[in-house]
Amino acid sequence: MQKAEALVMSSKLQYVIALLRATASLKQMFKRITFNLNFGYHCEKLRQLDSKPLISFIVPTRNEARYLPRLLTSINYITQVCKVPAETIVADYMSTDGTTDVAKKWVLE
C-alpha cells in the first residue's frame, strides 16, 4: 500500500513541476509579447535615429473591407506619432466585398 501511495505522490509531484515549468514559460512569452507591443519604447527608438528608415507596411487582403479602414488608420497614426516616413501597400487577392474600393478611397483621402 505504501508503494502505491508513493507512486501517486510521485506522479502528483511530477505534474506540479510540469505545471510550474509551463507557467514560467508562459510568463516569459507574455514578457516578450509585452515588449514587442510596447509602442512608446519602439517609437522613441525610431525618433532617436538620425536618418529615418522608410518603413513599408504590406497589407495582404482578401475580403477585408470591413477591417481595412481601422488597420489603415492605425498605420497612419503610428507613422505620424513616431515621425517616420512610411508607405502602405495593400495587396488584394480577388476580393468581392469592396476591399479594393476601400483601399482606393483611403489613398485619395
ZADO-1210 file (C-alpha; in nm, 4 decimals, padded with zeros to 6 digits):
<atoms>
<atom x="00.0000" y="00.0000" z="00.0000" code="MET" pos="1"/>
<atom x="00.2815" y="00.2431" z="00.0831" code="GLN" pos="2"/>
<atom x="00.4461" y="00.1800" z="-00.2520" code="LYS" pos="3"/>
<atom x="00.1230" y="00.2687" z="-00.4358" code="ALA" pos="4"/>
<atom x="00.0820" y="00.5867" z="-00.2284" code="GLU" pos="5"/>
<atom x="00.4423" y="00.6841" z="-00.3020" code="ALA" pos="6"/>
<atom x="00.3783" y="00.6297" z="-00.6736" code="LEU" pos="7"/>
<atom x="00.0693" y="00.8537" z="-00.6621" code="VAL" pos="8"/>
<atom x="00.2622" y="01.1223" z="-00.4737" code="MET" pos="9"/>
<atom x="00.5455" y="01.0981" z="-00.7244" code="SER" pos="10"/>
<atom x="00.3142" y="01.1470" z="-01.0206" code="SER" pos="11"/>
<atom x="00.1395" y="01.4387" z="-00.8479" code="LYS" pos="12"/>
<atom x="00.4776" y="01.5963" z="-00.7824" code="LEU" pos="13"/>
<atom x="00.5789" y="01.5486" z="-01.1461" code="GLN" pos="14"/>
<atom x="00.2504" y="01.7075" z="-01.2530" code="TYR" pos="15"/>
<atom x="00.3085" y="02.0095" z="-01.0272" code="VAL" pos="16"/>
<atom x="00.6637" y="02.0509" z="-01.1579" code="ILE" pos="17"/>
<atom x="00.5407" y="02.0349" z="-01.5184" code="ALA" pos="18"/>
<atom x="00.2702" y="02.2887" z="-01.4381" code="LEU" pos="19"/>
<atom x="00.5239" y="02.5261" z="-01.2805" code="LEU" pos="20"/>
<atom x="00.7518" y="02.4956" z="-01.5831" code="ARG" pos="21"/>
<atom x="00.4615" y="02.5679" z="-01.8184" code="ALA" pos="22"/>
<atom x="00.3632" y="02.8702" z="-01.6099" code="THR" pos="23"/>
<atom x="00.7198" y="03.0045" z="-01.6167" code="ALA" pos="24"/>
<atom x="00.7318" y="02.9520" z="-01.9930" code="SER" pos="25"/>
<atom x="00.4017" y="03.1384" z="-02.0381" code="LEU" pos="26"/>
<atom x="00.5282" y="03.4211" z="-01.8185" code="LYS" pos="27"/>
<atom x="00.8365" y="03.4629" z="-02.0406" code="GLN" pos="28"/>
<atom x="00.6210" y="03.4511" z="-02.3524" code="MET" pos="29"/>
<atom x="00.3961" y="03.7270" z="-02.2176" code="PHE" pos="30"/>
<atom x="00.7022" y="03.9362" z="-02.1297" code="LYS" pos="31"/>
<atom x="00.8231" y="03.9104" z="-02.4913" code="ARG" pos="32"/>
<atom x="00.4787" y="03.9958" z="-02.6273" code="ILE" pos="33"/>
<atom x="00.4502" y="04.2928" z="-02.3922" code="THR" pos="34"/>
<atom x="00.7941" y="04.4145" z="-02.5004" code="PHE" pos="35"/>
<atom x="00.7037" y="04.3851" z="-02.8692" code="ASN" pos="36"/>
<atom x="00.3777" y="04.5702" z="-02.8114" code="LEU" pos="37"/>
<atom x="00.5481" y="04.8470" z="-02.6132" code="ASN" pos="38"/>
<atom x="00.4650" y="05.1130" z="-02.8686" code="PHE" pos="39"/>
<atom x="00.6180" y="05.4002" z="-02.6736" code="GLY" pos="40"/>
<atom x="00.9568" y="05.2303" z="-02.6403" code="TYR" pos="41"/>
<atom x="00.9873" y="05.1389" z="-03.0072" code="HIS" pos="42"/>
<atom x="00.8550" y="05.4755" z="-03.1205" code="CYS" pos="43"/>
<atom x="01.1118" y="05.6566" z="-02.9075" code="GLU" pos="44"/>
<atom x="01.3902" y="05.4448" z="-03.0594" code="LYS" pos="45"/>
<atom x="01.2694" y="05.5410" z="-03.4081" code="LEU" pos="46"/>
<atom x="01.2600" y="05.9104" z="-03.3145" code="ARG" pos="47"/>
<atom x="01.6239" y="05.8947" z="-03.1984" code="GLN" pos="48"/>
<atom x="01.7538" y="05.7745" z="-03.5346" code="LEU" pos="49"/>
<atom x="01.9362" y="06.0411" z="-03.7331" code="ASP" pos="50"/>
<atom x="01.8424" y="05.9023" z="-04.0697" code="SER" pos="51"/>
<atom x="01.4929" y="05.7661" z="-04.0579" code="LYS" pos="52"/>
<atom x="01.4328" y="05.4460" z="-04.2494" code="PRO" pos="53"/>
<atom x="01.1385" y="05.4205" z="-04.4839" code="LEU" pos="54"/>
<atom x="00.9031" y="05.1709" z="-04.3304" code="ILE" pos="55"/>
<atom x="00.6910" y="04.9672" z="-04.5676" code="SER" pos="56"/>
<atom x="00.3646" y="04.8201" z="-04.4452" code="PHE" pos="57"/>
<atom x="00.2472" y="04.5491" z="-04.6806" code="ILE" pos="58"/>
<atom x="-00.1119" y="04.4523" z="-04.6123" code="VAL" pos="59"/>
<atom x="-00.2302" y="04.1343" z="-04.7848" code="PRO" pos="60"/>
<atom x="-00.6087" y="04.1335" z="-04.8159" code="THR" pos="61"/>
<atom x="-00.8977" y="03.9242" z="-04.9351" code="ARG" pos="62"/>
<atom x="-01.2453" y="04.0426" z="-04.8464" code="ASN" pos="63"/>
<atom x="-01.1232" y="04.2712" z="-04.5678" code="GLU" pos="64"/>
<atom x="-01.3332" y="04.5804" z="-04.6497" code="ALA" pos="65"/>
<atom x="-01.4836" y="04.5722" z="-04.3032" code="ARG" pos="66"/>
<atom x="-01.1482" y="04.5770" z="-04.1205" code="TYR" pos="67"/>
<atom x="-00.9214" y="04.7665" z="-04.3599" code="LEU" pos="68"/>
<atom x="-01.0153" y="05.1232" z="-04.2520" code="PRO" pos="69"/>
<atom x="-00.9258" y="05.0515" z="-03.8885" code="ARG" pos="70"/>
<atom x="-00.5923" y="04.8953" z="-03.9875" code="LEU" pos="71"/>
<atom x="-00.5009" y="05.1819" z="-04.2214" code="LEU" pos="72"/>
<atom x="-00.5968" y="05.4350" z="-03.9528" code="THR" pos="73"/>
<atom x="-00.3679" y="05.2564" z="-03.7063" code="SER" pos="74"/>
<atom x="-00.0778" y="05.2520" z="-03.9512" code="ILE" pos="75"/>
<atom x="-00.1271" y="05.6210" z="-04.0245" code="ASN" pos="76"/>
<atom x="-00.1353" y="05.7007" z="-03.6533" code="TYR" pos="77"/>
<atom x="00.1834" y="05.5069" z="-03.5838" code="ILE" pos="78"/>
<atom x="00.3770" y="05.6790" z="-03.8620" code="THR" pos="79"/>
<atom x="00.2591" y="06.0256" z="-03.7553" code="GLN" pos="80"/>
<atom x="00.3354" y="05.9781" z="-03.3856" code="VAL" pos="81"/>
<atom x="00.6749" y="05.8176" z="-03.4496" code="CYS" pos="82"/>
<atom x="00.7533" y="06.0701" z="-03.7227" code="LYS" pos="83"/>
<atom x="00.8878" y="05.8155" z="-03.9678" code="VAL" pos="84"/>
<atom x="00.8404" y="05.8099" z="-04.3431" code="PRO" pos="85"/>
<atom x="00.6250" y="05.5188" z="-04.4473" code="ALA" pos="86"/>
<atom x="00.4457" y="05.3637" z="-04.7357" code="GLU" pos="87"/>
<atom x="00.1477" y="05.1335" z="-04.7173" code="THR" pos="88"/>
<atom x="00.0897" y="04.8781" z="-04.9884" code="ILE" pos="89"/>
<atom x="-00.2428" y="04.6971" z="-04.9968" code="VAL" pos="90"/>
<atom x="-00.2037" y="04.3745" z="-05.1924" code="ALA" pos="91"/>
<atom x="-00.5514" y="04.2471" z="-05.2658" code="ASP" pos="92"/>
<atom x="-00.6345" y="03.8988" z="-05.3889" code="TYR" pos="93"/>
<atom x="-00.9666" y="03.8760" z="-05.5680" code="MET" pos="94"/>
<atom x="-01.1835" y="04.0460" z="-05.3056" code="SER" pos="95"/>
<atom x="-01.5548" y="04.0589" z="-05.3767" code="THR" pos="96"/>
<atom x="-01.6615" y="04.2787" z="-05.0856" code="ASP" pos="97"/>
<atom x="-01.5242" y="04.6143" z="-05.1994" code="GLY" pos="98"/>
<atom x="-01.1831" y="04.5893" z="-05.0334" code="THR" pos="99"/>
<atom x="-01.0147" y="04.7481" z="-05.3356" code="THR" pos="100"/>
<atom x="-01.2632" y="05.0377" z="-05.3273" code="ASP" pos="101"/>
<atom x="-01.1865" y="05.0960" z="-04.9579" code="VAL" pos="102"/>
<atom x="-00.8113" y="05.0958" z="-05.0298" code="ALA" pos="103"/>
<atom x="-00.8510" y="05.3349" z="-05.3259" code="LYS" pos="104"/>
<atom x="-01.0703" y="05.5676" z="-05.1211" code="LYS" pos="105"/>
<atom x="-00.8086" y="05.5683" z="-04.8455" code="TRP" pos="106"/>
<atom x="-00.5366" y="05.6715" z="-05.0933" code="VAL" pos="107"/>
<atom x="-00.7465" y="05.9659" z="-05.2116" code="LEU" pos="108"/>
<atom x="-00.8024" y="06.0957" z="-04.8567" code="GLU" pos="109"/>
</atoms>
